[in-house]
């Protein structure tokens, strides 16, 4: 799978102090691969996807790669770069 085929999402919560720096770090890293980061507020999404908040809400921010949890609380840059190259 080439780098253009990956989807990177960041699960966040409004007012989360840890979420903004991780979003910036993740956006910079993904830009190297020509990817956009999709930010999803788990509280806003709870109306249509309550499982998202139930599963991830206590350890935000969470990085999802292709819909699967990749890391939480920070970005594992080396591992993410390697996985995006696949």
MARLUM-352320 format. One record per residue (C-alpha): residue in three letters; x, y, z. Coordinates in Angstrom, 3 decimals. Layout:
N
+------+----------+----------+----------+
: rest :        X :        Y :        Z :
+------+----------+----------+----------+
:  ALA :        X :        Y :        Z :
...
+------+----------+----------+----------+
end
This chain:
86
+------+----------+----------+----------+
: rest :        X :        Y :        Z :
+------+----------+----------+----------+
:  UNK :    0.000 :    0.000 :    0.000 :
:  UNK :    1.424 :    3.377 :   -0.979 :
:  UNK :    1.527 :    6.404 :    1.278 :
:  UNK :   -1.387 :    8.086 :   -0.503 :
:  UNK :   -3.692 :    5.257 :    0.505 :
:  UNK :   -3.475 :    5.822 :    4.253 :
:  UNK :   -5.992 :    7.665 :    6.402 :
:  UNK :   -4.804 :    9.408 :    9.559 :
:  UNK :   -7.301 :   10.597 :   12.159 :
:  UNK :   -6.858 :   12.240 :   15.531 :
:  UNK :   -9.472 :   11.761 :   18.224 :
:  UNK :   -9.699 :   14.875 :   20.398 :
:  UNK :  -11.926 :   16.657 :   22.894 :
:  UNK :  -12.627 :   20.383 :   22.897 :
:  UNK :  -10.609 :   22.084 :   25.617 :
:  UNK :   -8.094 :   19.222 :   25.812 :
:  UNK :   -4.707 :   20.787 :   26.589 :
:  UNK :   -2.771 :   17.823 :   25.236 :
:  UNK :   -4.697 :   17.613 :   21.954 :
:  UNK :   -3.489 :   20.830 :   20.250 :
:  UNK :    0.270 :   20.118 :   20.387 :
:  UNK :   -0.293 :   16.541 :   19.211 :
:  UNK :   -2.492 :   17.807 :   16.355 :
:  UNK :    0.270 :   20.203 :   15.259 :
:  UNK :    2.949 :   17.500 :   15.481 :
:  UNK :    0.791 :   15.000 :   13.599 :
:  UNK :   -0.149 :   17.525 :   10.901 :
:  UNK :    3.527 :   18.327 :   10.262 :
:  UNK :    4.471 :   14.669 :   10.064 :
:  UNK :    1.578 :   13.777 :    7.763 :
:  UNK :    2.352 :   16.738 :    5.486 :
:  UNK :    5.662 :   15.013 :    4.706 :
:  UNK :    3.581 :   12.212 :    3.171 :
:  UNK :    1.024 :   14.484 :    1.491 :
:  UNK :   -1.687 :   13.449 :    3.942 :
:  UNK :   -4.296 :   15.503 :    5.767 :
:  UNK :   -5.199 :   14.716 :    9.366 :
:  UNK :   -8.891 :   14.335 :   10.131 :
:  UNK :   -9.707 :   15.565 :   13.649 :
:  UNK :  -12.704 :   13.979 :   15.325 :
:  UNK :  -14.142 :   15.382 :   18.556 :
:  UNK :  -15.302 :   12.293 :   20.439 :
:  UNK :  -17.907 :   14.272 :   22.381 :
:  UNK :  -19.443 :   15.757 :   19.221 :
:  UNK :  -19.319 :   12.354 :   17.503 :
:  UNK :  -21.024 :   10.644 :   20.452 :
:  UNK :  -24.455 :   11.536 :   19.070 :
:  UNK :  -23.910 :    9.226 :   16.108 :
:  UNK :  -21.048 :    7.026 :   17.359 :
:  UNK :  -21.184 :    6.638 :   21.167 :
:  UNK :  -18.778 :    3.680 :   21.037 :
:  UNK :  -16.008 :    6.000 :   19.878 :
:  UNK :  -16.158 :    8.056 :   23.083 :
:  UNK :  -16.681 :    4.954 :   25.232 :
:  UNK :  -13.598 :    3.251 :   23.795 :
:  UNK :  -11.167 :    6.174 :   23.476 :
:  UNK :  -12.545 :    9.034 :   25.621 :
:  UNK :  -10.333 :    8.379 :   28.644 :
:  UNK :   -6.988 :    8.466 :   26.817 :
:  UNK :   -7.169 :   11.347 :   24.359 :
:  UNK :   -5.624 :   12.337 :   22.068 :
:  UNK :   -5.607 :    9.100 :   20.083 :
:  UNK :   -3.963 :    8.675 :   16.671 :
:  UNK :   -5.804 :    6.340 :   14.302 :
:  UNK :   -4.122 :    4.952 :   11.211 :
:  UNK :   -6.543 :    3.486 :    8.701 :
:  UNK :   -9.216 :    3.356 :   11.397 :
:  UNK :   -7.104 :    1.445 :   13.931 :
:  UNK :   -5.486 :    2.807 :   17.082 :
:  UNK :   -1.839 :    3.639 :   16.431 :
:  UNK :   -0.860 :    5.587 :   19.549 :
:  UNK :   -2.364 :    7.715 :   22.281 :
:  UNK :   -1.306 :   10.730 :   24.365 :
:  UNK :    1.498 :   11.415 :   21.882 :
:  UNK :    2.693 :   10.605 :   18.363 :
:  UNK :    5.073 :    7.668 :   17.955 :
:  UNK :    6.818 :    9.474 :   15.097 :
:  UNK :    9.305 :    6.778 :   14.101 :
:  UNK :    6.683 :    4.030 :   14.082 :
:  UNK :    4.131 :    6.194 :   12.257 :
:  UNK :    6.647 :    7.171 :    9.564 :
:  UNK :    7.499 :    3.498 :    9.043 :
:  UNK :    3.837 :    2.513 :    8.855 :
:  UNK :    3.024 :    5.339 :    6.413 :
:  UNK :    5.765 :    4.110 :    4.088 :
:  UNK :    4.059 :    0.700 :    3.793 :
+------+----------+----------+----------+
end
